[in-house]
Amino acid sequence: KEGSNWGKKIEFNTRFENVFHNHKPLNEEV
């Protein structure tokens, strides 16, 4: 369950981090 979610989250986080260098989404908290 978490494995599949993590894979997608990592890809999303990587793209988000690239766009939001200073702004960090609440993705880590969720």
Secondary structure, DSSP 4 states (H G I P E B T S, - for coil): -HHHHHHHHHHHHHHHHHH-SS---TTTT-
